[in-house]
Amino acid sequence: TREIMEQLPELGAFRVGLAHLFLQHTSASLTVNENADPDVRRDMDRQLQELVPDGAPFYTHVMEGDDDMPAHVKSSLIGVSLLLPIAQGRLKLGTWQGIYLGEHRERGGSRQIVVTLNGET
């Protein structure tokens, strides 16, 4: 979350508004979750691996490896966009909330997020 704020100095000009974040990829995701305890991130990863395991024998889309199709499924389950409130030049997240970029490939590469800001300055 702090990284997004640093990358968006324009955010500081908004008194009230909305920030739309859109991830331009099909094998990663965006979500909001607890960001205080790193165990949450580890547990989320373990649960996703349990739900959608890499290398499952029923996947046919495996051209890029055993984690290819599972990454697409995880991306669709979690989603690739967020709509977040802005108040007084900051994203109005809850005390313990943070934005997660879920990388669902072993070697996902760089990721691009398009941010659209709307509101009153």
C-alpha positions in Angstrom: 0.0 0.0 0.0 2.8 2.4 0.9 4.5 1.7 -2.5 1.3 2.6 -4.3 1.0 5.9 -2.4 4.7 6.7 -3.2 4.1 5.9 -6.9 1.0 8.2 -7.0 1.8 11.6 -5.8 -1.4 12.8 -7.5 -3.4 11.0 -4.9 -2.4 13.7 -2.3 -4.5 16.3 -4.3 -7.8 14.5 -3.8 -10.0 15.5 -0.9 -12.5 12.7 -1.6 -12.8 10.2 -4.4 -12.2 6.7 -5.7 -9.1 5.0 -6.9 -9.5 2.1 -9.4 -6.6 -0.3 -9.7 -6.5 -2.7 -12.6 -3.8 -5.4 -13.0 -3.1 -6.0 -16.7 -2.2 -9.7 -16.3 -4.0 -13.1 -16.3 -1.8 -15.0 -13.9 -1.7 -12.6 -11.0 -4.3 -10.9 -8.8 -5.2 -7.9 -6.6 -7.0 -8.1 -3.3 -7.3 -6.4 0.1 -6.5 -8.4 3.2 -4.9 -8.1 6.6 -1.4 -6.7 6.3 -0.2 -6.7 9.9 0.8 -10.4 10.4 2.9 -12.0 7.7 1.3 -15.4 8.6 -1.9 -14.2 6.8 0.0 -14.0 3.5 1.6 -17.4 4.0 -1.7 -19.0 5.0 -3.4 -17.4 2.0 -0.7 -18.9 -0.3 -1.1 -22.3 1.3 -4.9 -22.3 1.0 -4.7 -21.2 -2.7 -2.2 -24.1 -3.4 -4.7 -26.5 -1.7 -7.6 -25.2 -3.7 -5.8 -24.9 -7.0 -2.7 -27.1 -7.0 0.1 -26.6 -9.4 0.7 -29.6 -11.7 -2.8 -31.2 -11.3 -3.2 -33.9 -14.0 -6.5 -32.5 -15.3 -5.1 -29.3 -16.7 -4.4 -29.2 -20.5 -3.1 -25.6 -20.7 0.4 -26.3 -19.5 2.5 -24.9 -22.4 4.3 -22.5 -20.0 4.7 -25.0 -17.1 2.8 -26.7 -14.3 1.9 -23.4 -12.7 0.4 -21.9 -15.8 -3.3 -22.9 -15.7 -3.5 -22.8 -11.9 -2.3 -19.2 -12.0 -5.1 -18.3 -14.4 -7.7 -19.9 -12.1 -6.3 -18.2 -9.0 -6.4 -14.8 -10.9 -10.0 -15.3 -11.9 -11.0 -16.4 -8.4 -9.4 -13.4 -6.7 -9.8 -10.8 -9.4 -7.6 -8.2 -11.1 -9.2 -4.9 -10.0 -9.9 -3.0 -6.8 -12.1 0.1 -6.2 -10.9 2.0 -3.1 -12.1 5.1 -1.4 -9.8 8.2 -1.2 -10.1 10.6 1.8 -7.8 13.5 2.5 -5.3 12.5 -0.1 -4.9 8.9 1.1 -6.4 5.5 0.4 -9.0 4.9 3.1 -8.1 1.4 4.0 -8.9 -0.1 7.4 -6.3 -0.2 10.2 -5.0 -3.7 9.4 -5.7 -3.7 5.6 -3.2 -3.7 2.8 -3.3 -4.3 -0.9 -1.9 -7.6 -2.0 -0.5 -8.3 -5.5 -0.9 -12.0 -5.7 1.8 -13.5 -7.9 0.6 -17.0 -9.0 3.6 -18.0 -11.1 7.0 -19.2 -9.9 8.6 -16.7 -12.3 5.8 -14.2 -13.1 8.0 -11.3 -14.3 7.1 -7.7 -14.1 3.5 -6.6 -13.6 1.7 -3.5 -14.6 -1.2 -1.8 -12.7 -3.3 0.9 -14.3 -4.6 3.4 -11.7 -7.5 5.7 -12.4 -8.3 8.5 -9.9 -11.6 10.2 -9.7 -12.9 12.7 -7.2 -12.8 16.2 -5.8 -9.6 18.1 -5.2 
